[in-house]
Amino acid sequence: MFWIKNARCKLLFTGIFLFVLCVDTKGQKTSASAKILNIKVLSILRDSAFIMVDSLSPHPTFPYDQNYLMFQFVNTNDSTKKSFSYLLAGLDYEWITCRSCSQVQYAHLDGGEYIFKVKSLEPGAEPAVYSFKIAGNIWHQWWIVPMLMLYFLFIIGLVVYFFVLYQFRQKLKEQRLIHKEKMNSMTELTTGIAHEIQNPLNFVNNFSELSLELAQDIKGELDSLDVNDKDRIYIDDMLSDLIQNQQKINHHGQQAGSIVKGMLEHSRVTSGERELTDFNQLVNEYLKRSYHGFGTKEKDFKVEYETIADVNLPKIMVSPQDVGRVLLNIFNNAFYAVNEQKKQKDASYLPKVTVFTEHTDKKIVIKVRDNGTGISPDILDKIFQPFFTTKPAGQGTGLGLSLCYDIVTRGHSGEMYVTSQVGQFTEITMRFHYG
């Protein structure tokens, strides 16, 4: 530089040289920064020991119970210098100056993300940066207390619900037991009354038959005697009246006997021994029995009957005797209805009784359909009531369908209902649950 003779040029080059030197010196000072040597984590809840963590591992996540952290750092330019400024972003709001330290500790850090920065106090020093995360403790979350309260209220509500449900079921059980005791008492009372009525009723029927025979014998003997015509006519009229009275007494006595018999059947509604039963076979057996039995009572009785059976019908546990009583009663009613309809129709009317069997949804369904007289809608809801009958006086007791309904619903926990249209059809449906 001294070879330049011009003073102004010398001055210019001297300024440039000093500027470059200052820039170089500033660069050296800038490079003199801090370096994080390592991090030690103090685990209070586990073993109260320091755990060395590699400071170069990027963005580590520490468990929530390792929230005691110690940062060690050094000046990269001069390790003897221990003047630093540090900042933990997420916790500190401003830089903290430490003039004689090489480490700093943070305790009880909450869960979240943090950035630790440290730099030397030399002018222009760039900070060393280390980011990390502490996993949150679920018990320290703001929503844990409301959630626990809701959970506690839910448990309390559940306990109260089941307690109320238990009390309700206990009360219902008590009511059922009381109702059962009342029904048993009523059954015993009905049975006792029926037996008491049946004894004198038997005497009435028996003596009316004997009196009828005796009156007929007297009339026969009177024909063989020589009696005045006028007196003969008078005595003959009295004997005829006596015979007619005895016939009425016997007829109504027999009707009363049927009612007593029905009451006794009602008193033993409980099912008999249960066994695996083939409903198709049971239906065919009692349908034929009903047809032939009804044919012996009615002259010129001719009805077409048909069974549409489900061949895959499973066998279920029922009392075949009780179910047979139900089927026989319903078949008799169906044959009676079509026979009455036949008397009212012309020759084009074809009486028919059809029986369907099927199974669906763990239920065996039996439908008995006839094209007889039908049932009026006004009395359809009374059809299963005891002593209610659609037959003329003296031909029905009103206990048949009532007994059937009790056997199906109470005896076998099934269902039974009827649909009908006057002059068109009547269909009775029974459902027996299984499985």
C-alpha positions as CSV (number, residue, x, y, z in Angstrom):
1,M,0.0,0.0,0.0
2,F,3.0,2.3,0.6
3,W,3.9,2.1,-3.1
4,I,0.8,4.3,-3.8
5,K,2.2,7.9,-4.1
6,N,-1.1,9.8,-4.2
7,A,-2.2,10.7,-0.7
8,R,-5.9,10.5,-1.5
9,C,-5.5,7.1,-2.9
10,K,-3.6,6.0,0.1
11,L,-6.3,7.3,2.3
12,L,-9.0,5.5,0.3
13,F,-7.3,2.2,0.3
14,T,-6.6,2.6,4.0
15,G,-10.3,3.1,4.7
16,I,-11.2,0.0,2.6
17,F,-8.7,-2.1,4.5
18,L,-10.0,-1.0,7.9
19,F,-13.6,-1.7,6.8
20,V,-12.7,-5.2,5.6
21,L,-10.8,-5.8,8.9
22,C,-13.9,-4.6,10.9
23,V,-16.1,-6.8,8.9
24,D,-13.8,-9.8,9.5
25,T,-13.6,-9.1,13.2
26,K,-17.4,-8.8,13.4
27,G,-17.7,-12.1,11.6
28,Q,-15.4,-13.7,14.2
29,K,-17.4,-12.3,17.0
30,T,-20.6,-13.5,15.4
31,S,-19.3,-17.0,15.2
32,A,-18.6,-16.8,18.9
33,S,-22.0,-18.2,20.0
34,A,-23.4,-20.7,22.5
35,K,-23.8,-24.5,21.9
36,I,-26.1,-26.7,23.9
37,L,-24.0,-29.7,25.0
38,N,-26.7,-31.9,26.3
39,I,-30.0,-32.1,28.2
40,K,-30.5,-33.9,31.5
41,V,-34.0,-34.9,32.5
42,L,-34.8,-35.4,36.1
43,S,-37.5,-38.1,36.6
44,I,-39.0,-37.4,39.9
45,L,-41.8,-40.0,39.7
46,R,-39.7,-42.8,38.6
47,D,-36.1,-43.1,40.0
48,S,-35.0,-39.5,40.9
49,A,-32.1,-39.8,38.6
50,F,-30.6,-37.7,35.8
51,I,-31.2,-39.1,32.3
52,M,-28.9,-37.9,29.5
53,V,-30.6,-36.8,26.4
54,D,-28.8,-36.3,23.1
55,S,-29.2,-32.6,22.3
56,L,-29.0,-33.4,18.6
57,S,-32.2,-35.6,18.5
58,P,-34.8,-33.5,16.7
59,H,-38.0,-32.6,18.5
60,P,-38.1,-35.3,21.2
61,T,-41.2,-35.9,23.3
62,F,-40.8,-36.5,27.0
63,P,-43.3,-38.3,29.2
64,Y,-45.5,-36.1,31.5
65,D,-43.7,-37.4,34.6
66,Q,-40.3,-36.3,33.2
67,N,-40.9,-32.6,33.4
68,Y,-37.7,-31.6,35.3
69,L,-35.2,-30.6,32.6
70,M,-31.6,-29.3,32.9
71,F,-29.9,-27.7,29.9
72,Q,-26.1,-27.6,29.7
73,F,-24.4,-25.3,27.2
74,V,-21.0,-23.7,26.4
75,N,-19.6,-20.8,24.5
76,T,-18.3,-22.1,21.2
77,N,-15.6,-19.4,21.0
78,D,-14.3,-19.5,24.5
79,S,-15.4,-22.3,26.9
80,T,-14.2,-20.2,29.9
81,K,-16.8,-17.6,29.3
82,K,-20.0,-18.2,31.2
83,S,-22.1,-15.3,30.4
84,F,-25.3,-16.2,28.6
85,S,-28.9,-15.2,27.9
86,Y,-31.5,-17.9,27.6
87,L,-35.2,-18.1,26.9
88,L,-37.7,-21.0,27.1
89,A,-40.4,-20.1,24.6
90,G,-43.8,-21.2,26.0
91,L,-42.8,-20.3,29.5
92,D,-40.5,-17.3,29.6
93,Y,-41.7,-14.0,28.3
94,E,-38.2,-12.3,27.9
95,W,-34.6,-13.3,27.8
96,I,-32.9,-14.1,31.1
97,T,-29.3,-13.1,31.6
98,C,-26.9,-15.4,33.5
99,R,-23.3,-14.1,33.9
100,S,-21.8,-17.0,35.6
101,C,-23.5,-20.2,34.6
102,S,-23.3,-23.0,32.2
103,Q,-26.6,-24.7,32.9
104,V,-30.2,-23.9,33.8
105,Q,-33.0,-26.0,35.2
106,Y,-36.8,-26.0,34.6
107,A,-39.2,-27.9,36.8
108,H,-42.9,-28.7,36.8
109,L,-43.3,-28.1,33.1
110,D,-46.8,-28.6,31.9
111,G,-47.5,-30.6,28.8
112,G,-47.0,-28.8,25.5
113,E,-44.4,-27.7,23.0
114,Y,-41.4,-25.7,24.0
115,I,-38.3,-24.0,22.3
116,F,-35.2,-23.4,24.4
117,K,-32.9,-20.7,23.1
118,V,-29.4,-19.7,24.6
119,K,-26.8,-17.3,23.3
120,S,-23.6,-15.7,24.6
121,L,-23.6,-12.1,25.7
122,E,-21.1,-11.2,23.0
123,P,-22.4,-8.7,20.5
124,G,-24.1,-10.3,17.5
125,A,-24.1,-13.8,18.9
126,E,-26.7,-16.1,17.4
127,P,-28.8,-18.3,19.7
128,A,-28.6,-22.0,19.8
129,V,-32.2,-23.4,19.5
130,Y,-33.6,-26.7,20.8
131,S,-37.3,-27.6,20.5
132,F,-39.0,-30.4,22.4
133,K,-42.4,-31.5,23.7
134,I,-43.7,-32.8,27.0
135,A,-46.7,-35.1,26.8
136,G,-49.7,-33.9,28.7
137,N,-51.0,-35.7,31.8
138,I,-54.6,-36.6,31.2
139,W,-55.4,-35.9,34.8
140,H,-54.3,-32.3,34.3
141,Q,-56.6,-31.6,31.4
142,W,-59.3,-29.0,31.8
143,W,-62.0,-31.4,30.7
144,I,-61.1,-34.3,33.0
145,V,-63.1,-32.9,36.0
146,P,-66.3,-32.3,34.0
147,M,-65.9,-35.7,32.4
148,L,-65.5,-37.4,35.7
149,M,-68.5,-35.5,37.1
150,L,-70.6,-36.6,34.1
151,Y,-69.3,-40.2,34.5
152,F,-70.1,-40.1,38.2
153,L,-73.6,-38.7,37.5
154,F,-74.1,-41.4,34.9
155,I,-73.1,-44.1,37.3
156,I,-75.4,-42.7,39.9
157,G,-78.2,-42.5,37.4
158,L,-77.5,-46.1,36.3
159,V,-77.7,-47.3,39.9
160,V,-80.9,-45.4,40.5
161,Y,-82.4,-46.7,37.3
162,F,-81.6,-50.3,38.2
163,F,-82.8,-49.8,41.7
164,V,-86.1,-48.4,40.5
165,L,-86.3,-51.2,37.9
166,Y,-85.6,-53.8,40.6
167,Q,-88.3,-52.2,42.9
168,F,-90.8,-52.1,40.0
169,R,-90.1,-55.8,39.2
170,Q,-90.4,-56.8,42.8
171,K,-93.7,-54.9,43.1
172,L,-94.9,-56.5,39.8
173,K,-93.8,-59.9,41.0
174,E,-95.8,-59.3,44.2
175,Q,-98.8,-58.2,42.3
176,R,-98.6,-61.3,40.1
177,L,-98.3,-63.5,43.1
178,I,-101.3,-61.8,44.7
179,H,-103.3,-62.2,41.4
180,K,-102.2,-65.8,41.2
181,E,-103.4,-66.5,44.7
182,K,-106.7,-64.7,44.0
183,M,-107.1,-66.7,40.8
184,N,-106.3,-69.9,42.6
185,S,-108.8,-69.0,45.3
186,M,-111.4,-68.2,42.7
187,T,-110.7,-71.5,40.9
188,E,-111.1,-73.4,44.1
189,L,-114.3,-71.5,44.8
190,T,-115.6,-72.2,41.3
191,T,-114.7,-75.8,41.5
192,G,-116.5,-76.1,44.9
193,I,-119.6,-74.4,43.7
194,A,-119.7,-76.4,40.5
195,H,-119.4,-79.7,42.5
196,E,-122.1,-78.6,44.9
197,I,-124.4,-77.7,42.0
198,Q,-123.6,-80.8,40.1
199,N,-124.9,-83.2,42.8
200,P,-128.5,-81.8,43.0
201,L,-128.5,-81.2,39.3
202,N,-127.8,-84.9,38.7
203,F,-130.8,-85.7,40.9
204,V,-133.0,-83.3,38.8
205,N,-131.9,-84.8,35.6
206,N,-132.2,-88.4,36.8
207,F,-135.7,-87.9,38.3
208,S,-136.9,-85.9,35.3
209,E,-136.0,-88.9,33.1
210,L,-137.7,-91.3,35.5
211,S,-140.8,-89.1,35.7
212,L,-140.9,-88.9,31.9
213,E,-140.7,-92.6,31.6
214,L,-143.3,-93.0,34.3
215,A,-145.7,-90.6,32.6
216,Q,-145.3,-92.4,29.3
217,D,-146.0,-95.7,31.0
218,I,-149.2,-94.3,32.7
219,K,-150.3,-93.0,29.3
220,G,-149.8,-96.4,27.8
221,E,-151.7,-98.1,30.6
222,L,-154.5,-95.6,30.3
223,D,-155.0,-96.6,26.7
224,S,-155.8,-100.2,27.8
225,L,-158.4,-99.2,30.4
226,D,-162.1,-98.6,29.8
227,V,-162.5,-94.9,30.7
228,N,-165.1,-92.4,29.8
229,D,-164.2,-90.5,26.7
230,K,-164.5,-87.2,28.4
231,D,-162.4,-88.2,31.4
232,R,-159.9,-90.0,29.0
233,I,-159.3,-86.8,27.0
234,Y,-158.9,-84.8,30.2
235,I,-156.4,-87.3,31.7
236,D,-154.6,-87.6,28.4
237,D,-154.1,-83.9,28.2
238,M,-152.7,-83.8,31.7
239,L,-150.3,-86.6,31.0
240,S,-149.2,-84.8,27.8
241,D,-148.5,-81.7,29.7
242,L,-146.6,-83.6,32.4
243,I,-144.5,-85.3,29.7
244,Q,-143.8,-82.0,28.1
245,N,-142.8,-80.4,31.4
246,Q,-140.5,-83.3,32.2
247,Q,-138.9,-83.0,28.8
248,K,-138.2,-79.2,29.4
249,I,-136.9,-80.0,32.9
250,N,-134.6,-82.6,31.5
251,H,-133.5,-80.3,28.6
252,H,-132.6,-77.4,30.8
253,G,-131.0,-79.7,33.4
254,Q,-128.7,-81.0,30.7
255,Q,-127.9,-77.5,29.7
256,A,-127.1,-76.6,33.3
257,G,-125.0,-79.7,33.4
258,S,-123.0,-78.5,30.4
259,I,-122.4,-75.2,32.1
260,V,-121.1,-76.9,35.3
261,K,-118.9,-79.2,33.1
262,G,-117.5,-76.1,31.4
263,M,-116.8,-74.5,34.8
264,L,-115.0,-77.6,36.0
265,E,-112.9,-77.5,32.8
266,H,-112.1,-73.9,33.5
267,S,-111.0,-74.7,37.0
268,R,-108.3,-77.0,35.6
269,V,-106.8,-74.8,32.9
270,T,-103.3,-75.6,34.0
271,S,-101.4,-77.5,31.2
272,G,-100.7,-81.2,31.5
273,E,-97.5,-83.0,30.8
274,R,-95.6,-81.3,28.0
275,E,-93.8,-83.1,25.3
276,L,-92.4,-82.6,21.8
277,T,-95.5,-82.3,19.6
278,D,-96.0,-82.5,15.8
279,F,-98.6,-79.8,15.2
280,N,-99.4,-81.1,11.7
281,Q,-100.2,-84.5,13.0
282,L,-102.2,-83.0,15.9
283,V,-104.3,-80.8,13.6
284,N,-105.1,-83.7,11.2
285,E,-106.1,-86.0,14.1
286,Y,-108.5,-83.5,15.8
287,L,-109.8,-82.2,12.5
288,K,-111.0,-85.7,11.5
289,R,-112.3,-86.4,15.0
290,S,-114.3,-83.1,15.0
291,Y,-115.7,-83.8,11.5
292,H,-116.9,-87.3,12.2
293,G,-118.2,-86.3,15.7
294,F,-120.2,-83.4,14.2
295,G,-121.5,-85.6,11.4
296,T,-123.1,-88.1,13.9
297,K,-125.1,-85.2,15.4
298,E,-126.3,-83.5,12.2
299,K,-128.2,-85.2,9.4
300,D,-127.0,-84.6,5.8
301,F,-123.8,-83.0,7.2
302,K,-121.3,-82.7,4.4
303,V,-118.5,-80.1,4.5
304,E,-115.3,-79.9,2.6
305,Y,-112.2,-79.5,4.8
306,E,-108.6,-78.9,3.9
307,T,-105.2,-78.7,5.6
308,I,-102.5,-76.5,4.1
309,A,-99.5,-77.6,6.2
310,D,-96.0,-76.4,6.5
311,V,-93.9,-79.5,6.0
312,N,-90.9,-77.9,7.8
313,L,-92.9,-77.2,10.9
314,P,-90.7,-78.0,14.0
315,K,-91.8,-79.9,17.0
316,I,-92.2,-77.9,20.1
317,M,-92.9,-78.6,23.8
318,V,-96.6,-78.2,24.5
319,S,-99.3,-80.2,26.2
320,P,-100.9,-82.2,23.3
321,Q,-104.1,-82.9,25.4
322,D,-104.7,-79.2,26.1
323,V,-103.9,-78.0,22.6
324,G,-106.1,-80.8,21.3
325,R,-109.0,-79.6,23.4
326,V,-108.4,-76.1,21.8
327,L,-108.4,-77.4,18.3
328,L,-111.4,-79.7,18.8
329,N,-113.4,-76.8,20.1
330,I,-112.4,-74.4,17.3
331,F,-113.1,-77.1,14.6
332,N,-116.5,-77.8,16.1
333,N,-117.4,-74.1,16.0
334,A,-116.2,-73.8,12.4
335,F,-118.3,-76.8,11.3
336,Y,-121.3,-75.4,13.2
337,A,-120.9,-72.0,11.4
338,V,-120.7,-73.5,7.9
339,N,-123.6,-75.9,8.7
340,E,-125.8,-72.9,9.8
341,Q,-124.7,-71.0,6.7
342,K,-125.7,-73.9,4.5
343,K,-129.2,-73.9,6.0
344,Q,-129.6,-70.2,4.9
345,K,-128.0,-70.4,1.5
346,D,-129.0,-72.0,-1.7
347,A,-127.5,-75.1,-3.3
348,S,-124.7,-73.1,-4.9
349,Y,-123.1,-72.6,-1.5
350,L,-120.1,-74.9,-0.8
351,P,-119.3,-75.0,2.9
352,K,-115.5,-75.3,3.6
353,V,-113.2,-75.3,6.5
354,T,-109.4,-74.7,5.9
355,V,-106.6,-75.1,8.4
356,F,-103.2,-73.5,7.8
357,T,-100.0,-74.3,9.7
358,E,-96.7,-72.3,9.3
359,H,-93.8,-71.1,11.4
360,T,-92.1,-67.7,11.4
361,D,-90.0,-65.7,13.8
362,K,-89.7,-68.6,16.4
363,K,-93.5,-69.0,16.3
364,I,-95.8,-71.7,15.1
365,V,-99.0,-70.3,13.6
366,I,-102.3,-72.2,13.2
367,K,-105.2,-70.5,11.3
368,V,-108.6,-72.0,11.1
369,R,-110.8,-70.3,8.4
370,D,-114.4,-71.1,7.5
371,N,-116.8,-69.5,5.1
372,G,-119.7,-69.7,7.6
373,T,-122.0,-67.2,9.1
374,G,-119.3,-64.9,10.5
375,I,-119.3,-62.7,13.6
376,S,-120.7,-59.2,14.0
377,P,-118.1,-56.5,14.7
378,D,-120.2,-55.4,17.7
379,I,-119.5,-58.6,19.6
380,L,-116.1,-59.5,18.1
381,D,-114.2,-58.2,21.1
382,K,-116.4,-60.2,23.5
383,I,-115.9,-63.5,21.8
384,F,-113.3,-64.8,24.4
385,Q,-115.3,-63.7,27.4
386,P,-116.6,-66.5,29.7
387,F,-120.3,-67.4,29.2
388,F,-120.6,-65.3,26.0
389,T,-121.9,-67.3,23.0
390,T,-123.1,-66.5,19.5
391,K,-125.2,-69.7,19.4
392,P,-128.9,-69.7,20.1
393,A,-130.1,-70.3,23.7
394,G,-129.7,-73.9,24.7
395,Q,-127.0,-74.7,22.1
396,G,-123.9,-73.1,23.6
397,T,-122.5,-72.5,27.1
398,G,-120.1,-69.7,26.2
399,L,-117.2,-71.4,27.8
400,G,-115.5,-73.1,24.8
401,L,-113.6,-70.2,23.3
402,S,-112.9,-68.7,26.8
403,L,-111.3,-72.0,27.8
404,C,-109.3,-72.1,24.5
405,Y,-108.1,-68.6,25.0
406,D,-106.9,-69.4,28.6
407,I,-105.1,-72.5,27.4
408,V,-103.3,-70.7,24.6
409,T,-102.4,-67.5,26.4
410,R,-102.0,-68.5,30.0
411,G,-101.2,-72.1,29.7
412,H,-98.7,-71.8,26.8
413,S,-97.8,-68.0,26.8
414,G,-99.1,-67.8,23.2
415,E,-101.5,-65.5,21.3
416,M,-105.0,-65.9,20.0
417,Y,-107.2,-63.6,18.1
418,V,-110.1,-63.7,15.6
419,T,-111.1,-61.8,12.4
420,S,-114.5,-62.1,10.8
421,Q,-117.0,-60.6,8.4
422,V,-120.7,-61.3,8.7
423,G,-121.9,-63.8,6.1
424,Q,-118.4,-64.2,4.6
425,F,-115.8,-65.8,6.8
426,T,-114.3,-66.3,10.3
427,E,-110.6,-66.9,10.9
428,I,-109.1,-67.8,14.3
429,T,-105.3,-67.5,14.6
430,M,-103.2,-69.1,17.3
431,R,-99.5,-68.5,17.9
432,F,-97.2,-70.7,20.0
433,H,-93.7,-69.4,20.8
434,Y,-90.7,-71.6,20.8
435,G,-86.9,-71.3,21.1
